[in-house]
Every structure is written in C-alpha cells, then in structure tokens.
C-alpha cells in the first residue's frame, strides 16, 4: 500500500490520481478540516471516472506533529510519498515552518525507520520526499546549480528554505539508518485548479491584465512531470539520491506575457525595479500593521522577484531517459482549464 501525505494539496492530489490509475492501493493522508471536493475537481481535469477512482481512496486523518497519529497511518504501508509541507515567506511563520516541515518530516522518518522490513513492527520499503529548489543553495557559487551543490548559507535565506533544508537532513539521516529514500527538488510547480494558492494565483493575477513585471527569473515544471518522476524513481528503486525537477528557467515577464496572451490581454510593460519594490515593501509593512493582514512584500520575496538562478535537470533526464513537457505547452493547457472553470463558476 502507498501512503501519500498532503494528499489534498496541489502535488499530493496528482500523486494520488497517478497511483490509482496504475491500480495501486492508496491511503491518502488529510487533515480533519480538509476540503475533499478539491481532489475530485483535480481528478476531473484528467479523467471521466472521477467517482470510481475517488471511492478507491482510503482516507486517514494525519497530524504530522503527532507520532501516534503517524504510527496509525503507517499500518500496512509499504511506500510513502511525503508531499505534505507548509509554505510561507513570512518571518513570523518560522516556528510553524520548523514544526511542520522539519519536525514533521523527522517524525515521519523516525516512524518509517521503526517500520523497516527487518524490524518487528512493519515493512516500509521505500520513501519519496518532496523537497524544494531552495535547498540547492550555495552563497559562493554563481554558476548553474545541480544536485552536487551543497548548502552554504549567506545569512539571507528564507525561513522556508531553512526549514526545507533541515527536513532534507532528516531524510538523509533516515537513509543512514537504513531507509530506502529518494529526494526530489522540484521547481515552481505549474498545475490547474487550486486557483487561490501557489501557481494558481498567477493565472488569476494575469487574467486581470497585469501591467507590471520584475526583472527576475525562476525554474518551472509541470505537476504531471513531477509526479511521473516520483513514481518512476520509487518503482525503479532508485534511492539514496536527490533529483532537481525543472523544465527550464524563465523570466517572470516571459511567463506573464505567455499567460496574458492566452487570455487575450496585453503583455506587462511596466518594470518594477528593486528600488520601487523596496518602497512597496515599506508601504506594505505599514498597511499590514494597520489592517492586521499578512505582508505581501518581504525582503525574501523581493530577492526572489529580482534574482536569477539556473538549474540543471541533466541528472534525472539521464537516470530515467526523461523528457520534460515544455512550459509553454503546460501554460496553454492550464489557461484552458482556468477559462473553463471561470465559465462554470468554479472560480
């Protein structure tokens, strides 16, 4: 059996679908407050057998901070896909990031190690951990980043990056203790649905006819490519490695332009430079204090908005003879789903 944590999220829901379509038994971890309609909607983008597949899911409530909850969820499990995680670039969320990403991963790894096939408790045979490109970080290196680049801090890393790096360390510790594990480091994951979070926000933003862009760039990848690689790595028993999953890097202007062109909107034309962003950050800070709402512009988000990093995907392409779907094709497909959801009142 396969356990998928974060099963109602953008990536986890796609992992669940892939495993079900392969005829595998899936135990999907959720929170007691999870909205299961999102996973049905995700399925509807790819299949007409939504109800049939959905009804095959075995649901379990999982609190990743509770070791007893984890032990219950792991009963009878052989393969674990750890997709759960918390994303925030707000400094105030550092304790929560540490608890959910680092401590939560440590709890899960510990429980899996205690359930190795040669132990008395169970039979965990494989573990796939979803990390982040933010852990491929070295302050002294300015070239193309690969899996061979190891963490060296500049002191400016986000709390999110630190929590994901420490989570990776917990997985490596598990590997040393006998866990068959593999780590994937996906870029910015593009997927339909989830329009009010993650990459979904970009499409809602561009649909309004955004005029602004920043000078930065980042690496992108199709959600289905991430899922395909994860499942192949587990099926082929490729362990004790980590793999960067990106199609390529693109400027934010390029991405906004492609999406807005698909929506029949003009390309963004007003460049928001670093100075303007810093002014916006100060104004945003004042507004946050007045309204009590979370900040949008922080030092970390500005560094991302104007930064440029290039990542190599050669390792996974070689290991699996894998080809990534071009981002322009991915964007076209997601834009069509967005328009359909808009017409049907789902947005």
Buried (B, 14 or more C-beta within 10 A) or exposed (E): BBBBBBBBBBBBBBBBBBBBEEEBBBBBBBEEEBEBEBBBBBBBBBEEBBEEBBEBBEBBEBBBEEBEBBBEBBEEBBBBBBBBBBBBBBEEBBEBBBBBBBBBBBBBBBBBBBBBEEEEEBBBBBBBBBBBBBBBBBEEBEEEBBBEBEBEEEEEBBBBBBBBBBBBBBBBBBBEEBBBBBBBBBBBBBBBBBBEEBBBEBBEBBBEEBBBBBBBBBBBBBBBBBBBBBBBBBEEEBBEBBBBBBBBBBBBBBBBBBBBBBBEBEBBEEEBEBEEBEEBBEEBEEBBEEEEEEBEBBBBBBBBBBEEBBBBBEBBBEBBEBEBBEBBEBBBBBBEBBBEBBEEEBB
